[in-house]
């Protein structure tokens, strides 16, 4: 679980890596089961607007889901999807998140069978936000971010 506290806004970055140990699915716009992905649970205690922006060396793809993510049905619960809305081949997702709900940020690649490191920058208006990332071994990874004014 990633935990961040701040005064009126969140601004954090976290990095991860897609590896050959990650599961594959058929991403939005494809019927081929050859895209490694990582699913990250997102929760906020207050309603607010959030931006999720990627940075990496390959063409990355992002989707935000409400409640749950089903890799066998990539359009179920889909709120927003983006491929190249950020800088170059980076994704940029902007959404209004509601308090008490769970959202799932799915990070994958535009080209099949690609692996590599990526960074997600998240900004929004809240006192704190929780992120839970489950890796390929279904272990929950916990990191705490301290407040910055």
C-alpha positions in Angstrom: 0.0 0.0 0.0 1.4 3.4 -1.0 0.2 6.0 1.6 0.8 9.7 1.0 -0.3 12.7 3.2 -0.2 16.3 2.2 -2.0 19.6 2.9 -4.4 20.1 0.0 -2.8 18.2 -2.8 -1.1 15.0 -3.6 1.9 14.9 -5.9 3.9 11.7 -6.0 5.7 9.4 -8.3 6.3 5.7 -8.0 8.3 3.4 -10.3 7.8 -0.2 -11.2 8.7 -2.7 -13.9 6.8 -5.0 -16.2 8.7 -8.3 -16.4 8.2 -11.7 -18.0 6.8 -12.9 -14.6 3.8 -10.6 -15.0 0.5 -12.0 -16.3 -0.6 -11.2 -19.9 -4.0 -10.2 -21.2 -5.6 -8.8 -24.4 -5.4 -5.0 -23.9 -8.1 -2.7 -25.2 -8.0 -2.6 -28.9 -6.4 -6.0 -29.3 -7.6 -9.6 -29.3 -4.1 -11.1 -28.8 -3.2 -12.4 -25.3 0.3 -11.0 -25.3 0.5 -7.8 -23.2 2.1 -7.9 -19.8 0.2 -5.8 -17.3 0.3 -4.5 -13.7 -2.9 -3.6 -11.8 -2.7 -1.0 -9.0 -5.5 -0.3 -6.6 -6.2 3.3 -5.9 -8.4 4.8 -3.1 -8.9 8.3 -1.8 -10.8 9.4 1.3 -12.3 12.5 -0.4 -13.8 13.3 -3.8 -11.3 15.0 -6.1 -9.7 15.3 -9.6 -6.6 13.2 -10.2 -4.1 13.0 -13.0 -2.1 9.8 -13.8 0.9 10.4 -16.2 3.4 7.8 -17.3 7.1 8.1 -18.1 9.2 5.3 -19.7 11.3 4.4 -22.6 8.6 2.4 -24.5 5.1 3.0 -25.7 3.0 2.6 -22.6 -0.8 2.2 -22.2 -3.0 3.1 -19.2 -6.6 2.4 -18.2 -8.6 3.3 -15.1 -11.3 1.0 -13.8 -14.0 1.3 -11.2 -14.4 -1.3 -8.5 -12.4 -4.2 -10.2 -10.4 -5.2 -13.2 -11.1 -8.4 -15.2 -8.2 -9.3 -17.5 -10.5 -11.6 -19.4 -12.9 -8.6 -20.2 -10.8 -5.4 -20.5 -13.8 -3.2 -21.1 -15.8 -4.2 -18.0 -15.8 -1.4 -15.5 -13.6 0.8 -17.7 -13.7 4.5 -16.8 -11.0 5.9 -19.1 -8.2 4.6 -21.3 -5.3 6.4 -22.9 -2.3 5.5 -25.0 -0.5 8.7 -26.2 -2.2 11.6 -24.4 0.9 12.5 -22.5 4.3 13.4 -23.8 5.1 11.4 -26.9 4.1 7.8 -26.3 3.1 8.3 -22.7 -0.4 7.9 -21.3 -2.3 10.7 -19.5 -5.4 9.8 -17.5 -7.6 12.5 -15.8 -10.6 11.4 -13.7 -12.8 12.6 -10.8 -12.4 9.9 -8.1 -15.0 9.5 -5.3 -14.2 8.8 -1.7 -14.7 5.3 -0.5 -14.5 3.7 -3.9 -11.8 1.5 -5.2 -10.3 2.2 -8.6 -7.8 0.0 -10.5 -5.0 1.6 -12.6 -3.8 -0.9 -15.2 -0.4 -0.3 -16.8 0.5 -2.2 -19.9 2.3 -1.7 -23.3 1.1 -0.7 -26.7 3.3 -3.3 -28.4 3.0 -6.9 -27.4 5.5 -8.8 -25.3 7.4 -5.6 -24.2 8.9 -5.4 -20.7 10.7 -2.6 -18.9 10.6 0.0 -16.1 8.1 2.8 -15.9 7.2 5.7 -13.6 3.7 7.0 -12.8 3.2 10.6 -11.6 0.0 11.2 -9.7 -1.4 14.5 -8.8 -4.7 15.5 -7.3 -6.6 17.4 -4.5 -6.8 15.5 -1.3 -5.1 15.0 2.1 -3.9 11.5 1.3 -4.3 8.6 -1.1 -3.7 4.9 -0.9 -2.2 2.7 -3.6 -1.9 -1.1 -3.4 0.2 -2.8 -6.0 0.0 -6.6 -6.4 3.0 -8.0 -8.3 3.2 -11.1 -10.4 3.5 -13.3 -7.2 0.4 -11.7 -5.8 2.2 -10.1 -2.9 1.1 -6.7 -1.7 4.0 -4.2 -1.7 3.7 -1.4 0.9 5.5 1.9 0.8 4.7 5.0 2.8 5.2 8.6 1.4 5.6 11.4 3.9 3.7 14.8 3.6 5.4 17.8 1.9 3.9 21.3 2.2 
